[in-house]
């Protein structure tokens, strides 16, 4: 298996109600560090890796706390189904056949008073032998 870290740049909107202006941020990112209130959208744009096709097994793996949703190219990745599973503290989504030449991964955080929200890491796992 090959792992591609989706490090920076990640981005958060400058204003919750105006999402056309973005600020670069780094991971790990805590919701509290952003100064935002309520649900927080974090995005990362990336090119598709070379040497894969629509049948190459791919997974997006996210680690963090209080992850409230994950989407790829505007499509919500379903949690709690056969396309998502939890492995230790990582949530993993099957994205086989879903990558485009240029992609946008979005992660939503939703804190609560007793548990802070955090996005620690994101990776693309490629398993050409699966």
C-alpha positions in Angstrom: 0.0 0.0 0.0 1.1 3.5 -0.8 0.1 6.5 1.5 0.0 10.1 0.3 -0.2 12.6 3.2 -2.6 15.4 2.4 -0.6 18.0 4.3 -0.9 21.6 3.6 -2.2 23.9 2.4 -5.6 23.4 4.1 -8.0 26.3 4.1 -10.8 27.7 6.2 -13.3 30.3 5.1 -12.6 33.9 6.3 -16.2 34.3 7.2 -18.9 31.7 7.9 -21.5 33.4 5.8 -19.1 34.4 3.0 -17.2 31.4 1.7 -15.4 32.9 -1.3 -12.4 34.1 0.7 -10.1 31.6 2.3 -7.2 31.5 4.8 -4.4 28.9 4.7 -4.0 26.7 7.8 -1.8 23.8 8.8 -2.7 20.4 10.4 -3.2 19.5 13.2 -5.9 22.1 13.5 -8.2 22.6 16.5 -11.5 24.3 16.1 -10.7 26.6 19.0 -7.6 27.9 17.3 -9.6 29.2 14.4 -11.7 31.5 16.5 -14.8 30.2 14.7 -18.1 29.3 16.4 -20.3 26.4 15.3 -19.6 24.0 12.5 -16.3 24.6 10.7 -15.5 23.7 7.1 -11.9 22.9 6.2 -10.8 22.1 2.6 -7.8 20.8 0.8 -7.4 20.8 -3.0 -5.1 18.2 -4.6 -4.2 16.6 -7.9 -4.9 12.9 -8.6 -1.8 10.8 -8.3 -0.3 9.4 -11.5 -0.4 5.7 -12.4 -4.0 5.0 -11.1 -7.1 4.2 -13.0 -10.8 4.0 -12.0 -10.4 0.4 -10.7 -7.4 1.2 -8.4 -8.5 0.7 -4.8 -8.3 4.1 -3.0 -9.3 5.2 0.5 -9.3 8.7 2.2 -8.3 8.3 5.8 -9.0 11.1 8.3 -7.9 11.3 11.9 -9.4 13.8 14.4 -12.1 14.4 16.9 -15.7 15.6 16.3 -15.6 15.0 12.5 -19.1 16.0 11.4 -18.8 15.2 7.7 -16.4 14.6 4.8 -17.0 15.3 1.1 -14.9 14.7 -2.0 -15.6 16.9 -5.0 -18.9 18.1 -3.5 -20.2 14.5 -2.8 -20.8 13.7 0.8 -18.9 10.5 1.8 -21.3 8.3 3.7 -20.3 7.4 7.3 -21.8 4.4 9.0 -22.0 2.4 5.7 -19.9 -0.1 3.9 -17.9 2.8 2.4 -16.6 4.0 5.7 -15.0 2.3 8.6 -13.2 3.3 11.8 -9.6 1.9 12.2 -8.3 3.0 15.7 -8.8 6.8 15.6 -9.0 7.0 11.8 -12.2 7.2 9.7 -11.7 5.7 6.2 -13.8 6.2 3.1 -13.6 4.1 -0.1 -13.1 6.6 -3.0 -12.3 4.1 -5.7 -13.3 5.5 -9.0 -14.2 8.9 -7.5 -11.0 10.9 -8.1 -10.9 13.5 -10.8 -7.7 15.1 -12.2 -8.1 17.9 -9.6 -10.0 17.2 -6.4 -11.4 19.1 -3.4 -11.6 17.3 0.0 -13.8 19.0 2.7 -13.9 18.0 6.3 -16.5 19.5 8.7 -15.8 19.9 12.5 -18.5 20.4 15.1 -17.3 21.0 18.7 -19.2 20.7 21.8 -18.4 22.1 25.3 -17.1 18.7 26.6 -15.1 17.6 23.6 -13.0 19.9 21.4 -12.9 19.4 17.6 -9.7 18.7 15.8 -8.5 17.6 12.4 -5.1 15.9 12.9 -4.3 14.3 9.5 -5.6 13.2 6.2 -4.2 10.6 3.8 -4.9 9.0 0.5 -4.2 5.3 0.6 -3.5 3.5 -2.7 -3.6 -0.3 -2.8 -2.9 -1.5 -6.4 -2.7 -5.1 -5.2 -6.1 -5.3 -3.5 
